[in-house]
Amino acid sequence: MNEDFALKAAELCALGRGYPAFFGDESNIGFLLKQGIPPDEAWDYAIAGCTLTFIIGRMGPLILSV
């Protein structure tokens, strides 16, 4: 992520307004791999609703399994 963009996003969060969410490939793909999704399919993920990770056309949103 561009550093200037990241700093502006942090400034916005500091205002305490809204509900920002930050997502990254490293954590989302790692999550999908732990759920048994093959690596080549894990890269084709999407975010559903507010924070649910899933593969379009392959599954419904996954809830973190404990």
PQR file of N, CA, C, O and H, with PARSE charges and radii, in Angstrom:
ATOM      1  N   MET A   1       0.851  -1.167   0.000 -0.4000 1.5000
ATOM      2  CA  MET A   1       0.000   0.000   0.000 -0.0000 2.0000
ATOM      3  C   MET A   1       0.899   1.232   0.000  0.5500 1.7000
ATOM      4  O   MET A   1       1.920   1.274   0.686 -0.5500 1.4000
ATOM      5  N   ASN A   2       0.514   2.196  -0.753 -0.4000 1.5000
ATOM      6  CA  ASN A   2       1.242   3.453  -0.813 -0.0000 2.0000
ATOM      7  C   ASN A   2       1.264   4.093   0.583  0.5500 1.7000
ATOM      8  O   ASN A   2       0.232   4.168   1.250 -0.5500 1.4000
ATOM      9  H   ASN A   2      -0.316   2.162  -1.310  0.4000 1.0000
ATOM     10  N   GLU A   3       2.438   4.550   1.016 -0.4000 1.5000
ATOM     11  CA  GLU A   3       2.579   5.104   2.373 -0.0000 2.0000
ATOM     12  C   GLU A   3       1.698   6.327   2.597  0.5500 1.7000
ATOM     13  O   GLU A   3       1.085   6.449   3.657 -0.5500 1.4000
ATOM     14  H   GLU A   3       3.276   4.489   0.474  0.4000 1.0000
ATOM     15  N   ASP A   4       1.618   7.236   1.624 -0.4000 1.5000
ATOM     16  CA  ASP A   4       0.768   8.423   1.773 -0.0000 2.0000
ATOM     17  C   ASP A   4      -0.700   8.028   1.946  0.5500 1.7000
ATOM     18  O   ASP A   4      -1.416   8.597   2.770 -0.5500 1.4000
ATOM     19  H   ASP A   4       2.116   7.136   0.763  0.4000 1.0000
ATOM     20  N   PHE A   5      -1.127   7.054   1.164 -0.4000 1.5000
ATOM     21  CA  PHE A   5      -2.504   6.570   1.272 -0.0000 2.0000
ATOM     22  C   PHE A   5      -2.752   5.955   2.650  0.5500 1.7000
ATOM     23  O   PHE A   5      -3.787   6.209   3.265 -0.5500 1.4000
ATOM     24  H   PHE A   5      -0.545   6.592   0.495  0.4000 1.0000
ATOM     25  N   ALA A   6      -1.805   5.149   3.134 -0.4000 1.5000
ATOM     26  CA  ALA A   6      -1.937   4.512   4.440 -0.0000 2.0000
ATOM     27  C   ALA A   6      -2.030   5.551   5.554  0.5500 1.7000
ATOM     28  O   ALA A   6      -2.824   5.400   6.482 -0.5500 1.4000
ATOM     29  H   ALA A   6      -0.964   4.944   2.634  0.4000 1.0000
ATOM     30  N   LEU A   7      -1.221   6.602   5.464 -0.4000 1.5000
ATOM     31  CA  LEU A   7      -1.266   7.658   6.485 -0.0000 2.0000
ATOM     32  C   LEU A   7      -2.603   8.402   6.461  0.5500 1.7000
ATOM     33  O   LEU A   7      -3.157   8.717   7.514 -0.5500 1.4000
ATOM     34  H   LEU A   7      -0.576   6.725   4.710  0.4000 1.0000
ATOM     35  N   LYS A   8      -3.115   8.680   5.275 -0.4000 1.5000
ATOM     36  CA  LYS A   8      -4.425   9.343   5.169 -0.0000 2.0000
ATOM     37  C   LYS A   8      -5.521   8.447   5.730  0.5500 1.7000
ATOM     38  O   LYS A   8      -6.437   8.935   6.393 -0.5500 1.4000
ATOM     39  H   LYS A   8      -2.665   8.423   4.419  0.4000 1.0000
ATOM     40  N   ALA A   9      -5.442   7.151   5.473 -0.4000 1.5000
ATOM     41  CA  ALA A   9      -6.433   6.212   6.009 -0.0000 2.0000
ATOM     42  C   ALA A   9      -6.366   6.182   7.539  0.5500 1.7000
ATOM     43  O   ALA A   9      -7.400   6.129   8.205 -0.5500 1.4000
ATOM     44  H   ALA A   9      -4.698   6.756   4.934  0.4000 1.0000
ATOM     45  N   ALA A  10      -5.153   6.217   8.093 -0.4000 1.5000
ATOM     46  CA  ALA A  10      -4.993   6.233   9.545 -0.0000 2.0000
ATOM     47  C   ALA A  10      -5.555   7.525  10.141  0.5500 1.7000
ATOM     48  O   ALA A  10      -6.170   7.507  11.207 -0.5500 1.4000
ATOM     49  H   ALA A  10      -4.313   6.261   7.552  0.4000 1.0000
ATOM     50  N   GLU A  11      -5.342   8.637   9.454 -0.4000 1.5000
ATOM     51  CA  GLU A  11      -5.903   9.920   9.923 -0.0000 2.0000
ATOM     52  C   GLU A  11      -7.427   9.854   9.939  0.5500 1.7000
ATOM     53  O   GLU A  11      -8.063  10.335  10.877 -0.5500 1.4000
ATOM     54  H   GLU A  11      -4.843   8.653   8.588  0.4000 1.0000
ATOM     55  N   LEU A  12      -8.002   9.268   8.918 -0.4000 1.5000
ATOM     56  CA  LEU A  12      -9.456   9.126   8.857 -0.0000 2.0000
ATOM     57  C   LEU A  12      -9.963   8.254  10.007  0.5500 1.7000
ATOM     58  O   LEU A  12     -10.971   8.577  10.635 -0.5500 1.4000
ATOM     59  H   LEU A  12      -7.486   8.877   8.156  0.4000 1.0000
ATOM     60  N   CYS A  13      -9.273   7.168  10.278 -0.4000 1.5000
ATOM     61  CA  CYS A  13      -9.665   6.290  11.389 -0.0000 2.0000
ATOM     62  C   CYS A  13      -9.609   7.026  12.723  0.5500 1.7000
ATOM     63  O   CYS A  13     -10.452   6.811  13.595 -0.5500 1.4000
ATOM     64  H   CYS A  13      -8.454   6.906   9.768  0.4000 1.0000
ATOM     65  N   ALA A  14      -8.615   7.892  12.877 -0.4000 1.5000
ATOM     66  CA  ALA A  14      -8.443   8.640  14.123 -0.0000 2.0000
ATOM     67  C   ALA A  14      -9.611   9.583  14.397  0.5500 1.7000
ATOM     68  O   ALA A  14      -9.822   9.991  15.539 -0.5500 1.4000
ATOM     69  H   ALA A  14      -7.930   8.067  12.169  0.4000 1.0000
ATOM     70  N   LEU A  15     -10.373   9.932  13.357 -0.4000 1.5000
ATOM     71  CA  LEU A  15     -11.541  10.792  13.558 -0.0000 2.0000
ATOM     72  C   LEU A  15     -12.663  10.072  14.290  0.5500 1.7000
ATOM     73  O   LEU A  15     -13.539  10.709  14.875 -0.5500 1.4000
ATOM     74  H   LEU A  15     -10.202   9.601  12.429  0.4000 1.0000
ATOM     75  N   GLY A  16     -12.637   8.746  14.258 -0.4000 1.5000
ATOM     76  CA  GLY A  16     -13.642   7.964  14.965 -0.0000 2.0000
ATOM     77  C   GLY A  16     -14.980   7.903  14.260  0.5500 1.7000
ATOM     78  O   GLY A  16     -15.993   7.595  14.886 -0.5500 1.4000
ATOM     79  H   GLY A  16     -11.926   8.229  13.783  0.4000 1.0000
ATOM     80  N   ARG A  17     -15.003   8.189  12.980 -0.4000 1.5000
ATOM     81  CA  ARG A  17     -16.256   8.150  12.224 -0.0000 2.0000
ATOM     82  C   ARG A  17     -16.259   6.958  11.286  0.5500 1.7000
ATOM     83  O   ARG A  17     -15.227   6.593  10.724 -0.5500 1.4000
ATOM     84  H   ARG A  17     -14.179   8.440  12.471  0.4000 1.0000
ATOM     85  N   GLY A  18     -17.406   6.365  11.125 -0.4000 1.5000
ATOM     86  CA  GLY A  18     -17.531   5.239  10.207 -0.0000 2.0000
ATOM     87  C   GLY A  18     -16.907   3.979  10.761  0.5500 1.7000
ATOM     88  O   GLY A  18     -16.493   3.928  11.919 -0.5500 1.4000
ATOM     89  H   GLY A  18     -18.245   6.661  11.581  0.4000 1.0000
ATOM     90  N   TYR A  19     -16.848   2.983   9.939 -0.4000 1.5000
ATOM     91  CA  TYR A  19     -16.303   1.686  10.324 -0.0000 2.0000
ATOM     92  C   TYR A  19     -15.349   1.198   9.237  0.5500 1.7000
ATOM     93  O   TYR A  19     -15.674   0.271   8.497 -0.5500 1.4000
ATOM     94  H   TYR A  19     -17.185   3.024   8.998  0.4000 1.0000
ATOM     95  N   PRO A  20     -14.186   1.811   9.138 -0.5600 1.5000
ATOM     96  CA  PRO A  20     -13.254   1.398   8.084  0.2800 2.0000
ATOM     97  C   PRO A  20     -12.742  -0.017   8.319  0.5500 1.7000
ATOM     98  O   PRO A  20     -12.618  -0.462   9.460 -0.5500 1.4000
ATOM     99  N   ALA A  21     -12.452  -0.705   7.245 -0.4000 1.5000
ATOM    100  CA  ALA A  21     -11.874  -2.044   7.323 -0.0000 2.0000
ATOM    101  C   ALA A  21     -10.711  -2.111   6.344  0.5500 1.7000
ATOM    102  O   ALA A  21     -10.792  -1.586   5.233 -0.5500 1.4000
ATOM    103  H   ALA A  21     -12.552  -0.343   6.318  0.4000 1.0000
ATOM    104  N   PHE A  22      -9.648  -2.750   6.754 -0.4000 1.5000
ATOM    105  CA  PHE A  22      -8.472  -2.909   5.912 -0.0000 2.0000
ATOM    106  C   PHE A  22      -8.274  -4.396   5.653  0.5500 1.7000
ATOM    107  O   PHE A  22      -8.274  -5.199   6.587 -0.5500 1.4000
ATOM    108  H   PHE A  22      -9.582  -3.177   7.656  0.4000 1.0000
ATOM    109  N   PHE A  23      -8.105  -4.763   4.384 -0.4000 1.5000
ATOM    110  CA  PHE A  23      -7.937  -6.151   4.000 -0.0000 2.0000
ATOM    111  C   PHE A  23      -6.634  -6.300   3.234  0.5500 1.7000
ATOM    112  O   PHE A  23      -6.196  -5.375   2.549 -0.5500 1.4000
ATOM    113  H   PHE A  23      -8.105  -4.111   3.626  0.4000 1.0000
ATOM    114  N   GLY A  24      -6.024  -7.456   3.351 -0.4000 1.5000
ATOM    115  CA  GLY A  24      -4.795  -7.714   2.625 -0.0000 2.0000
ATOM    116  C   GLY A  24      -4.748  -9.143   2.116  0.5500 1.7000
ATOM    117  O   GLY A  24      -5.309 -10.051   2.729 -0.5500 1.4000
ATOM    118  H   GLY A  24      -6.379  -8.207   3.907  0.4000 1.0000
ATOM    119  N   ASP A  25      -4.079  -9.334   0.998 -0.4000 1.5000
ATOM    120  CA  ASP A  25      -3.974 -10.665   0.417 -0.0000 2.0000
ATOM    121  C   ASP A  25      -3.321 -11.666   1.364  0.5500 1.7000
ATOM    122  O   ASP A  25      -3.763 -12.812   1.448 -0.5500 1.4000
ATOM    123  H   ASP A  25      -3.623  -8.596   0.500  0.4000 1.0000
ATOM    124  N   GLU A  26      -2.286 -11.253   2.071 -0.4000 1.5000
ATOM    125  CA  GLU A  26      -1.563 -12.192   2.924 -0.0000 2.0000
ATOM    126  C   GLU A  26      -2.489 -12.858   3.938  0.5500 1.7000
ATOM    127  O   GLU A  26      -2.472 -14.082   4.071 -0.5500 1.4000
ATOM    128  H   GLU A  26      -1.927 -10.322   2.002  0.4000 1.0000
ATOM    129  N   SER A  27      -3.290 -12.083   4.648 -0.4000 1.5000
ATOM    130  CA  SER A  27      -4.167 -12.673   5.659 -0.0000 2.0000
ATOM    131  C   SER A  27      -5.357 -13.395   5.033  0.5500 1.7000
ATOM    132  O   SER A  27      -5.730 -14.470   5.501 -0.5500 1.4000
ATOM    133  H   SER A  27      -3.304 -11.089   4.540  0.4000 1.0000
ATOM    134  N   ASN A  28      -5.957 -12.838   3.998 -0.4000 1.5000
ATOM    135  CA  ASN A  28      -7.123 -13.480   3.386 -0.0000 2.0000
ATOM    136  C   ASN A  28      -6.767 -14.791   2.695  0.5500 1.7000
ATOM    137  O   ASN A  28      -7.485 -15.781   2.836 -0.5500 1.4000
ATOM    138  H   ASN A  28      -5.654 -11.965   3.617  0.4000 1.0000
ATOM    139  N   ILE A  29      -5.673 -14.804   1.956 -0.4000 1.5000
ATOM    140  CA  ILE A  29      -5.274 -16.039   1.280 -0.0000 2.0000
ATOM    141  C   ILE A  29      -4.822 -17.078   2.299  0.5500 1.7000
ATOM    142  O   ILE A  29      -5.118 -18.263   2.150 -0.5500 1.4000
ATOM    143  H   ILE A  29      -5.090 -14.000   1.841  0.4000 1.0000
ATOM    144  N   GLY A  30      -4.112 -16.645   3.325 -0.4000 1.5000
ATOM    145  CA  GLY A  30      -3.723 -17.570   4.397 -0.0000 2.0000
ATOM    146  C   GLY A  30      -4.933 -18.197   5.057  0.5500 1.7000
ATOM    147  O   GLY A  30      -4.931 -19.392   5.353 -0.5500 1.4000
ATOM    148  H   GLY A  30      -3.871 -15.682   3.446  0.4000 1.0000
ATOM    149  N   PHE A  31      -5.966 -17.404   5.290 -0.4000 1.5000
ATOM    150  CA  PHE A  31      -7.200 -17.913   5.872 -0.0000 2.0000
ATOM    151  C   PHE A  31      -7.820 -18.973   4.969  0.5500 1.7000
ATOM    152  O   PHE A  31      -8.208 -20.041   5.443 -0.5500 1.4000
ATOM    153  H   PHE A  31      -5.968 -16.434   5.050  0.4000 1.0000
ATOM    154  N   LEU A  32      -7.915 -18.686   3.674 -0.4000 1.5000
ATOM    155  CA  LEU A  32      -8.522 -19.632   2.732 -0.0000 2.0000
ATOM    156  C   LEU A  32      -7.712 -20.921   2.631  0.5500 1.7000
ATOM    157  O   LEU A  32      -8.284 -22.007   2.546 -0.5500 1.4000
ATOM    158  H   LEU A  32      -7.600 -17.818   3.289  0.4000 1.0000
ATOM    159  N   LEU A  33      -6.399 -20.809   2.641 -0.4000 1.5000
ATOM    160  CA  LEU A  33      -5.560 -22.012   2.611 -0.0000 2.0000
ATOM    161  C   LEU A  33      -5.826 -22.889   3.827  0.5500 1.7000
ATOM    162  O   LEU A  33      -5.883 -24.113   3.704 -0.5500 1.4000
ATOM    163  H   LEU A  33      -5.934 -19.926   2.711  0.4000 1.0000
ATOM    164  N   LYS A  34      -5.989 -22.282   4.999 -0.4000 1.5000
ATOM    165  CA  LYS A  34      -6.292 -23.040   6.222 -0.0000 2.0000
ATOM    166  C   LYS A  34      -7.666 -23.701   6.150  0.5500 1.7000
ATOM    167  O   LYS A  34      -7.923 -24.676   6.856 -0.5500 1.4000
ATOM    168  H   LYS A  34      -5.942 -21.288   5.099  0.4000 1.0000
ATOM    169  N   GLN A  35      -8.548 -23.177   5.306 -0.4000 1.5000
ATOM    170  CA  GLN A  35      -9.880 -23.757   5.132 -0.0000 2.0000
ATOM    171  C   GLN A  35      -9.870 -24.865   4.078  0.5500 1.7000
ATOM    172  O   GLN A  35     -10.911 -25.451   3.782 -0.5500 1.4000
ATOM    173  H   GLN A  35      -8.340 -22.384   4.733  0.4000 1.0000
ATOM    174  N   GLY A  36      -8.685 -25.155   3.507 -0.4000 1.5000
ATOM    175  CA  GLY A  36      -8.557 -26.228   2.544 -0.0000 2.0000
ATOM    176  C   GLY A  36      -8.723 -25.813   1.097  0.5500 1.7000
ATOM    177  O   GLY A  36      -8.832 -26.671   0.221 -0.5500 1.4000
ATOM    178  H   GLY A  36      -7.839 -24.679   3.747  0.4000 1.0000
ATOM    179  N   ILE A  37      -8.746 -24.520   0.824 -0.4000 1.5000
ATOM    180  CA  ILE A  37      -8.867 -24.028  -0.544 -0.0000 2.0000
ATOM    181  C   ILE A  37      -7.505 -24.144  -1.231  0.5500 1.7000
ATOM    182  O   ILE A  37      -6.502 -23.706  -0.667 -0.5500 1.4000
ATOM    183  H   ILE A  37      -8.658 -23.822   1.536  0.4000 1.0000
ATOM    184  N   PRO A  38      -7.443 -24.723  -2.430 -0.5600 1.5000
ATOM    185  CA  PRO A  38      -6.155 -24.820  -3.143  0.2800 2.0000
ATOM    186  C   PRO A  38      -5.578 -23.426  -3.425  0.5500 1.7000
ATOM    187  O   PRO A  38      -6.335 -22.482  -3.656 -0.5500 1.4000
ATOM    188  N   PRO A  39      -4.252 -23.290  -3.408 -0.5600 1.5000
ATOM    189  CA  PRO A  39      -3.621 -21.978  -3.598  0.2800 2.0000
ATOM    190  C   PRO A  39      -4.073 -21.233  -4.854  0.5500 1.7000
ATOM    191  O   PRO A  39      -4.290 -20.023  -4.805 -0.5500 1.4000
ATOM    192  N   ASP A  40      -4.218 -21.942  -5.983 -0.4000 1.5000
ATOM    193  CA  ASP A  40      -4.607 -21.245  -7.214 -0.0000 2.0000
ATOM    194  C   ASP A  40      -6.020 -20.679  -7.130  0.5500 1.7000
ATOM    195  O   ASP A  40      -6.320 -19.680  -7.785 -0.5500 1.4000
ATOM    196  H   ASP A  40      -4.042 -22.925  -6.024  0.4000 1.0000
ATOM    197  N   GLU A  41      -6.895 -21.297  -6.336 -0.4000 1.5000
ATOM    198  CA  GLU A  41      -8.247 -20.777  -6.163 -0.0000 2.0000
ATOM    199  C   GLU A  41      -8.304 -19.698  -5.076  0.5500 1.7000
ATOM    200  O   GLU A  41      -9.134 -18.791  -5.137 -0.5500 1.4000
ATOM    201  H   GLU A  41      -6.652 -22.108  -5.804  0.4000 1.0000
ATOM    202  N   ALA A  42      -7.416 -19.804  -4.082 -0.4000 1.5000
ATOM    203  CA  ALA A  42      -7.417 -18.839  -2.978 -0.0000 2.0000
ATOM    204  C   ALA A  42      -7.160 -17.425  -3.475  0.5500 1.7000
ATOM    205  O   ALA A  42      -7.656 -16.463  -2.888 -0.5500 1.4000
ATOM    206  H   ALA A  42      -6.742 -20.541  -4.033  0.4000 1.0000
ATOM    207  N   TRP A  43      -6.385 -17.286  -4.560 -0.4000 1.5000
ATOM    208  CA  TRP A  43      -6.088 -15.959  -5.104 -0.0000 2.0000
ATOM    209  C   TRP A  43      -7.306 -15.311  -5.756  0.5500 1.7000
ATOM    210  O   TRP A  43      -7.273 -14.121  -6.071 -0.5500 1.4000
ATOM    211  H   TRP A  43      -5.982 -18.067  -5.037  0.4000 1.0000
ATOM    212  N   ASP A  44      -8.372 -16.068  -5.963 -0.4000 1.5000
ATOM    213  CA  ASP A  44      -9.571 -15.555  -6.629 -0.0000 2.0000
ATOM    214  C   ASP A  44     -10.669 -15.250  -5.608  0.5500 1.7000
ATOM    215  O   ASP A  44     -11.850 -15.459  -5.888 -0.5500 1.4000
ATOM    216  H   ASP A  44      -8.399 -17.035  -5.708  0.4000 1.0000
ATOM    217  N   TYR A  45     -10.287 -14.757  -4.430 -0.4000 1.5000
ATOM    218  CA  TYR A  45     -11.257 -14.501  -3.370 -0.0000 2.0000
ATOM    219  C   TYR A  45     -11.949 -13.146  -3.539  0.5500 1.7000
ATOM    220  O   TYR A  45     -11.524 -12.296  -4.322 -0.5500 1.4000
ATOM    221  H   TYR A  45      -9.329 -14.587  -4.203  0.4000 1.0000
ATOM    222  N   ALA A  46     -13.018 -12.984  -2.783 -0.4000 1.5000
ATOM    223  CA  ALA A  46     -13.730 -11.702  -2.736 -0.0000 2.0000
ATOM    224  C   ALA A  46     -14.202 -11.490  -1.300  0.5500 1.7000
ATOM    225  O   ALA A  46     -14.250 -12.430  -0.507 -0.5500 1.4000
ATOM    226  H   ALA A  46     -13.363 -13.675  -2.147  0.4000 1.0000
ATOM    227  N   ILE A  47     -14.545 -10.259  -0.980 -0.4000 1.5000
ATOM    228  CA  ILE A  47     -15.104  -9.931   0.333 -0.0000 2.0000
ATOM    229  C   ILE A  47     -16.604  -9.785   0.169  0.5500 1.7000
ATOM    230  O   ILE A  47     -17.069  -9.043  -0.697 -0.5500 1.4000
ATOM    231  H   ILE A  47     -14.506  -9.495  -1.625  0.4000 1.0000
ATOM    232  N   ALA A  48     -17.364 -10.491   0.998 -0.4000 1.5000
ATOM    233  CA  ALA A  48     -18.828 -10.433   0.950 -0.0000 2.0000
ATOM    234  C   ALA A  48     -19.327  -9.672   2.169  0.5500 1.7000
ATOM    235  O   ALA A  48     -18.727  -9.722   3.243 -0.5500 1.4000
ATOM    236  H   ALA A  48     -16.987 -11.094   1.701  0.4000 1.0000
ATOM    237  N   GLY A  49     -20.437  -8.966   1.981 -0.4000 1.5000
ATOM    238  CA  GLY A  49     -20.983  -8.210   3.101 -0.0000 2.0000
ATOM    239  C   GLY A  49     -19.957  -7.210   3.586  0.5500 1.7000
ATOM    240  O   GLY A  49     -19.491  -6.369   2.816 -0.5500 1.4000
ATOM    241  H   GLY A  49     -20.925  -8.926   1.109  0.4000 1.0000
ATOM    242  N   CYS A  50     -19.609  -7.293   4.831 -0.4000 1.5000
ATOM    243  CA  CYS A  50     -18.622  -6.359   5.391 -0.0000 2.0000
ATOM    244  C   CYS A  50     -17.231  -6.964   5.500  0.5500 1.7000
ATOM    245  O   CYS A  50     -16.240  -6.295   5.209 -0.5500 1.4000
ATOM    246  H   CYS A  50     -19.987  -7.976   5.456  0.4000 1.0000
ATOM    247  N   THR A  51     -17.147  -8.224   5.916 -0.4000 1.5000
ATOM    248  CA  THR A  51     -15.818  -8.774   6.198 -0.0000 2.0000
ATOM    249  C   THR A  51     -15.676 -10.264   5.917  0.5500 1.7000
ATOM    250  O   THR A  51     -14.706 -10.864   6.380 -0.5500 1.4000
ATOM    251  H   THR A  51     -17.952  -8.768   6.153  0.4000 1.0000
ATOM    252  N   LEU A  52     -16.579 -10.884   5.193 -0.4000 1.5000
ATOM    253  CA  LEU A  52     -16.507 -12.321   4.966 -0.0000 2.0000
ATOM    254  C   LEU A  52     -15.738 -12.626   3.681  0.5500 1.7000
ATOM    255  O   LEU A  52     -15.954 -11.988   2.651 -0.5500 1.4000
ATOM    256  H   LEU A  52     -17.367 -10.396   4.817  0.4000 1.0000
ATOM    257  N   THR A  53     -14.842 -13.605   3.754 -0.4000 1.5000
ATOM    258  CA  THR A  53     -14.000 -13.976   2.628 -0.0000 2.0000
ATOM    259  C   THR A  53     -14.569 -15.224   1.955  0.5500 1.7000
ATOM    260  O   THR A  53     -14.906 -16.193   2.636 -0.5500 1.4000
ATOM    261  H   THR A  53     -14.667 -14.123   4.591  0.4000 1.0000
ATOM    262  N   PHE A  54     -14.677 -15.211   0.626 -0.4000 1.5000
ATOM    263  CA  PHE A  54     -15.166 -16.382  -0.094 -0.0000 2.0000
ATOM    264  C   PHE A  54     -14.661 -16.384  -1.531  0.5500 1.7000
ATOM    265  O   PHE A  54     -14.091 -15.404  -2.011 -0.5500 1.4000
ATOM    266  H   PHE A  54     -14.403 -14.424   0.072  0.4000 1.0000
ATOM    267  N   ILE A  55     -14.887 -17.518  -2.210 -0.4000 1.5000
ATOM    268  CA  ILE A  55     -14.510 -17.670  -3.616 -0.0000 2.0000
ATOM    269  C   ILE A  55     -15.796 -17.582  -4.434  0.5500 1.7000
ATOM    270  O   ILE A  55     -16.716 -18.374  -4.229 -0.5500 1.4000
ATOM    271  H   ILE A  55     -15.350 -18.314  -1.820  0.4000 1.0000
ATOM    272  N   ILE A  56     -15.864 -16.637  -5.346 -0.4000 1.5000
ATOM    273  CA  ILE A  56     -17.055 -16.434  -6.173 -0.0000 2.0000
ATOM    274  C   ILE A  56     -17.338 -17.685  -7.000  0.5500 1.7000
ATOM    275  O   ILE A  56     -16.445 -18.234  -7.645 -0.5500 1.4000
ATOM    276  H   ILE A  56     -15.116 -15.994  -5.513  0.4000 1.0000
ATOM    277  N   GLY A  57     -18.599 -18.126  -6.970 -0.4000 1.5000
ATOM    278  CA  GLY A  57     -19.020 -19.275  -7.755 -0.0000 2.0000
ATOM    279  C   GLY A  57     -18.618 -20.620  -7.190  0.5500 1.7000
ATOM    280  O   GLY A  57     -18.985 -21.653  -7.751 -0.5500 1.4000
ATOM    281  H   GLY A  57     -19.325 -17.680  -6.446  0.4000 1.0000
ATOM    282  N   ARG A  58     -17.875 -20.637  -6.096 -0.4000 1.5000
ATOM    283  CA  ARG A  58     -17.429 -21.906  -5.522 -0.0000 2.0000
ATOM    284  C   ARG A  58     -18.036 -22.165  -4.150  0.5500 1.7000
ATOM    285  O   ARG A  58     -18.234 -23.317  -3.763 -0.5500 1.4000
ATOM    286  H   ARG A  58     -17.577 -19.798  -5.641  0.4000 1.0000
ATOM    287  N   MET A  59     -18.331 -21.108  -3.422 -0.4000 1.5000
ATOM    288  CA  MET A  59     -18.774 -21.288  -2.038 -0.0000 2.0000
ATOM    289  C   MET A  59     -19.532 -20.061  -1.567  0.5500 1.7000
ATOM    290  O   MET A  59     -19.454 -18.988  -2.166 -0.5500 1.4000
ATOM    291  H   MET A  59     -18.170 -20.172  -3.736  0.4000 1.0000
ATOM    292  N   GLY A  60     -20.266 -20.246  -0.484 -0.4000 1.5000
ATOM    293  CA  GLY A  60     -20.825 -19.108   0.226 -0.0000 2.0000
ATOM    294  C   GLY A  60     -19.742 -18.536   1.117  0.5500 1.7000
ATOM    295  O   GLY A  60     -18.658 -19.111   1.219 -0.5500 1.4000
ATOM    296  H   GLY A  60     -20.330 -21.117   0.003  0.4000 1.0000
ATOM    297  N   PRO A  61     -20.012 -17.423   1.758 -0.5600 1.5000
ATOM    298  CA  PRO A  61     -19.011 -16.827   2.658  0.2800 2.0000
ATOM    299  C   PRO A  61     -18.585 -17.788   3.760  0.5500 1.7000
ATOM    300  O   PRO A  61     -19.420 -18.500   4.319 -0.5500 1.4000
ATOM    301  N   LEU A  62     -17.300 -17.816   4.077 -0.4000 1.5000
ATOM    302  CA  LEU A  62     -16.777 -18.658   5.154 -0.0000 2.0000
ATOM    303  C   LEU A  62     -16.728 -17.878   6.452  0.5500 1.7000
ATOM    304  O   LEU A  62     -16.283 -16.731   6.492 -0.5500 1.4000
ATOM    305  H   LEU A  62     -16.622 -17.238   3.623  0.4000 1.0000
ATOM    306  N   ILE A  63     -17.182 -18.502   7.486 -0.4000 1.5000
ATOM    307  CA  ILE A  63     -17.051 -17.956   8.833 -0.0000 2.0000
ATOM    308  C   ILE A  63     -15.837 -18.641   9.453  0.5500 1.7000
ATOM    309  O   ILE A  63     -15.663 -19.850   9.306 -0.5500 1.4000
ATOM    310  H   ILE A  63     -17.544 -19.434   7.454  0.4000 1.0000
ATOM    311  N   LEU A  64     -15.014 -17.889  10.132 -0.4000 1.5000
ATOM    312  CA  LEU A  64     -13.810 -18.433  10.739 -0.0000 2.0000
ATOM    313  C   LEU A  64     -14.130 -19.677  11.568  0.5500 1.7000
ATOM    314  O   LEU A  64     -14.937 -19.610  12.495 -0.5500 1.4000
ATOM    315  H   LEU A  64     -15.155 -16.906  10.252  0.4000 1.0000
ATOM    316  N   SER A  65     -13.515 -20.790  11.248 -0.4000 1.5000
ATOM    317  CA  SER A  65     -13.724 -22.008  12.031 -0.0000 2.0000
ATOM    318  C   SER A  65     -12.651 -22.080  13.109  0.5500 1.7000
ATOM    319  O   SER A  65     -11.477 -21.805  12.860 -0.5500 1.4000
ATOM    320  H   SER A  65     -12.859 -20.844  10.495  0.4000 1.0000
ATOM    321  N   VAL A  66     -13.064 -22.444  14.274 -0.4000 1.5000
ATOM    322  CA  VAL A  66     -12.149 -22.478  15.417 -0.0000 2.0000
ATOM    323  C   VAL A  66     -11.712 -23.890  15.691  0.5500 1.7000
ATOM    324  O   VAL A  66     -10.937 -24.129  16.617 -0.5500 1.4000
ATOM    325  H   VAL A  66     -14.017 -22.667  14.477  0.4000 1.0000
TER
END
